[in-house]
Amino acid sequence: LQIQPENITVKKNLADYYLVELDRKEEALKIYLSLLNDHPNDLEMNLTAAHICVAVQNFKKAKVLCKRVLVMDPENEDARNNLRTLDKIKGDLRVDQQPETESLQKNTSEKYSPA
């Protein structure tokens, strides 16, 4: 990371290592959210960060990330399934309706802070 601090792949691999090998979800999430600040339209990173948010019970941020994915890809089943899971947990999400594009598009430019 010190040699190539801008290398997205290296940072994603580090985050995945923290997540999978070390079970350090919070640290993995911080890396993903940092990457999303520079690359907010990366579908894969949004989905991965949303999954981690669910794992650490940060349901509000997971919801925002899933909705961001649906703005980019309205038919994305992974994001819809995540929202259904969150619906069961929180009881306040309506995934059967199309997301409100105007309010969701504002979220696509939202910067994320760790935790």
Secondary structure, DSSP 4 states (H G I P E B T S, - for coil): --S-TT-HHHHHHHHHIIIIIS--HHHHHHHHHHHHHH-TT-HHHHHHHHHHHHHTT-HHHHHHHHHHHHHH-TT-HHHHHHHHHHHHHHS----SSPP-HHHHHHHTT------
